[in-house]
């Protein structure tokens, strides 16, 4: 099995140490496609990047969608990722941190509140794992993975149901490719981790959190003044408006599978 990486950045110089950590700690340097994201939003950027990878690299089994502020410290991290997808054919999506629940128990039973869609029971093996949830040193099932590392099986990102891919009865695309579907729905950023988890559930795929040693610096783009200016000019309410819109879209779009539970 082989993997490739898609990322997006508006600052190559700042992101360079992170890119270097992916290459240096991999068993062999993976192909990396960088979308020059002049503030178009994470979802449109990953949609473009994944499409390039699917078309350009037919030999890739797994595509990693990484934030440009992710540092990986574990030597041979790529082999750990690939072994999980090889060992668990029913897994379509994985990441270096994830939640075991998404959405409150009373979701759709009370008036809408975006806080009803917050994920809970977060696990990871990042350097600051305890700050955000619990530390885990083993592979565990989750319902959604953190935005900074969305690692998808080619079949999942290509738009196949789990049962269709495993039986190989048909190569016909049975549902829109996940990044395309999320982008078309109007989610620009923020809730896309939950949306991918919902699409995995719809497609019959399982989701894993992988205990790879890493650090997500966080806020490198959203905290940038140029990004905040762009968001304020393009969207009512700026970045907060993008967050609110994404959660409302998720609430309206995924009522068939939410709340997510193991």
C-alpha positions in Angstrom: 0.0 0.0 0.0 1.0 3.6 -0.6 -0.1 7.0 0.7 0.1 10.6 -0.4 -0.5 13.9 1.3 -2.7 16.9 0.4 -2.3 20.2 2.3 -3.1 23.8 1.8 -1.2 26.8 2.9 -1.1 30.6 2.5 2.4 30.8 4.0 5.0 28.3 2.6 7.8 29.6 4.8 5.9 29.2 8.0 4.6 25.7 7.0 8.0 24.4 5.8 9.1 22.8 9.1 5.8 20.9 9.2 6.2 19.7 5.7 9.7 18.6 6.5 8.6 16.6 9.5 6.2 14.6 7.3 8.9 13.6 4.9 11.7 13.1 7.4 9.7 10.7 9.7 8.1 8.7 6.9 9.7 5.4 5.9 9.9 6.8 2.4 9.1 10.4 1.3 5.4 10.5 0.2 4.1 12.6 -2.7 2.8 15.9 -1.4 0.4 18.2 -3.3 0.2 21.7 -1.8 -2.8 23.8 -2.7 -1.8 27.5 -2.6 -4.7 28.5 -0.4 -5.0 32.3 -0.7 -7.9 32.1 1.8 -10.5 30.1 -0.1 -11.4 27.9 2.8 -10.2 24.5 4.0 -13.0 22.5 2.3 -12.6 24.0 -1.2 -8.8 23.6 -0.9 -9.0 19.9 0.1 -11.5 19.2 -2.6 -9.2 20.5 -5.2 -6.1 18.7 -3.7 -7.8 15.4 -3.4 -9.1 15.5 -6.9 -5.6 16.1 -8.1 -4.3 13.2 -6.1 -7.0 10.8 -7.3 -6.3 11.7 -11.0 -2.5 12.0 -10.8 -1.5 9.1 -8.6 -3.5 6.0 -9.4 -1.2 3.9 -7.3 -2.1 5.6 -4.0 -4.3 3.6 -1.6 -4.6 6.3 1.1 -4.7 10.1 0.9 -3.8 12.2 4.0 -5.4 15.6 4.2 -3.1 17.5 6.7 -3.2 21.0 8.0 -0.1 22.9 7.3 0.6 23.4 11.0 0.9 19.6 11.9 4.2 18.4 13.1 4.8 14.6 13.0 7.4 13.1 15.4 6.9 9.4 15.0 9.4 7.6 12.7 7.6 5.4 10.3 4.3 7.0 10.8 3.2 6.2 7.3 3.7 2.5 7.9 1.5 2.7 11.0 -1.2 4.5 8.9 -1.1 2.0 6.1 -1.0 -1.0 8.3 -4.3 0.1 10.0 -6.0 0.5 6.6 -4.6 -2.9 5.6 -5.6 -4.6 8.8 -9.2 -3.1 8.9 -10.7 -3.2 5.4 -14.0 -1.7 6.7 -12.2 1.5 7.8 -12.5 4.4 5.3 -11.4 7.3 7.4 -8.8 7.8 10.1 -6.8 10.5 11.9 -4.4 11.3 14.7 -7.2 12.3 17.1 -10.9 11.7 17.2 -14.2 11.8 19.1 -16.3 8.9 20.3 -19.5 10.9 20.1 -20.9 13.7 18.0 -24.1 15.5 18.9 -26.1 15.7 22.1 -28.7 13.0 23.0 -31.5 15.5 22.6 -30.5 16.6 19.1 -33.5 17.4 17.0 -35.7 17.2 20.0 -35.2 20.8 21.1 -34.9 24.1 19.3 -31.7 24.3 17.2 -28.5 25.4 18.9 -25.1 24.9 17.2 -23.6 23.7 20.5 -25.8 20.6 20.2 -23.3 19.5 17.5 -20.2 19.7 19.5 -18.2 16.4 19.6 -17.2 14.8 22.9 -14.8 12.1 24.3 -11.7 13.2 22.4 -8.7 10.9 22.3 -5.3 11.4 20.7 -1.5 10.8 21.3 -0.5 14.4 20.5 2.1 16.1 22.7 -0.7 18.0 24.6 -3.4 15.2 24.5 -4.6 15.8 28.0 -5.3 19.4 27.3 -8.0 18.5 24.8 -9.2 15.1 26.1 -7.6 11.7 26.9 -4.4 10.2 25.8 -4.6 6.9 23.9 -1.7 4.6 22.9 -3.7 2.2 20.8 -5.9 2.3 17.7 -9.5 3.0 18.7 -12.8 3.4 16.9 -14.3 6.9 16.8 -17.1 8.6 15.0 -15.1 11.5 13.6 -11.5 12.7 13.5 -10.0 16.1 14.1 -9.8 18.5 11.3 -6.0 18.6 11.2 -5.6 15.1 9.9 -8.3 13.6 7.7 -6.8 10.4 6.3 -9.1 8.6 3.8 -8.9 5.4 1.9 -8.9 6.0 -1.8 -12.3 4.2 -2.1 -13.8 6.5 0.5 -12.5 9.7 -1.0 -13.4 8.4 -4.4 -17.1 8.0 -3.5 -17.8 4.3 -2.8 -19.9 2.6 -0.2 -17.9 0.3 2.0 -19.9 -2.8 0.9 -19.5 -1.9 -2.7 -15.7 -1.5 -2.4 -15.2 -4.7 -0.5 -17.3 -6.9 -2.8 -16.0 -5.2 -5.9 -19.4 -5.9 -7.5 -19.4 -2.5 -9.1 -17.0 0.4 -9.7 -19.9 2.8 -10.3 -19.7 5.9 -8.0 -22.7 5.5 -5.6 -22.6 8.8 -3.8 -20.8 12.2 -4.3 -17.1 12.2 -3.4 -17.0 13.5 0.3 -15.0 16.7 -0.2 -17.2 17.5 -3.2 -20.4 16.8 -1.3 -19.4 18.9 1.7 -18.2 21.8 -0.6 -21.5 21.7 -2.6 -23.5 21.8 0.6 -21.8 25.1 1.5 -19.5 24.1 4.3 -16.3 26.2 3.9 -14.6 25.3 7.2 -15.1 24.2 10.8 -17.8 21.4 10.7 -16.1 19.4 8.0 -14.7 16.9 10.4 -18.2 16.1 11.6 -19.5 16.1 8.0 -16.9 13.6 7.0 -17.8 11.4 9.9 -21.4 11.5 8.9 -20.6 10.6 5.3 -18.5 7.7 6.5 -21.5 6.5 8.6 -23.8 6.8 5.6 -21.4 4.8 3.4 -21.0 2.0 6.0 -17.3 2.9 6.7 -15.7 2.7 10.1 -13.5 5.5 11.5 -10.3 5.1 13.5 -8.1 7.3 15.8 -4.4 6.4 15.3 -2.0 7.1 18.2 0.7 8.7 16.1 3.0 11.0 18.0 2.5 14.5 16.7 1.6 18.1 17.5 -1.0 20.3 16.0 0.2 23.9 16.4 -3.4 25.2 15.8 -4.6 28.6 14.8 -1.8 29.4 12.4 -4.2 30.4 9.7 -7.3 31.4 11.6 -5.3 33.6 13.8 -3.7 35.4 10.9 -4.9 39.0 10.4 -5.0 38.6 6.6 -7.3 35.6 7.0 -9.6 37.5 9.4 -9.8 40.3 6.9 -10.6 38.0 4.1 -13.3 36.2 6.1 -14.8 39.5 7.2 -15.0 40.7 3.6 -16.4 37.5 2.1 -18.8 36.3 4.8 -21.3 38.0 7.0 -19.9 37.7 10.5 -16.5 36.7 9.3 -14.9 33.5 10.6 -17.6 33.2 13.3 -20.2 33.4 10.5 -18.5 30.6 8.6 -18.6 28.5 11.8 -22.3 29.2 12.4 -23.2 28.5 8.8 -21.3 25.2 8.7 -23.0 23.9 11.8 -26.4 24.8 10.6 -25.7 23.1 7.3 -24.5 20.0 9.1 -27.6 20.0 11.3 -29.9 20.2 8.3 -28.0 17.8 6.1 -27.2 14.9 8.3 -30.3 14.4 10.4 -30.4 10.8 9.0 -27.3 9.8 10.9 -26.9 12.3 13.8 -26.2 12.0 16.6 -23.2 9.7 15.9 -22.4 7.0 18.4 -20.2 4.0 18.4 
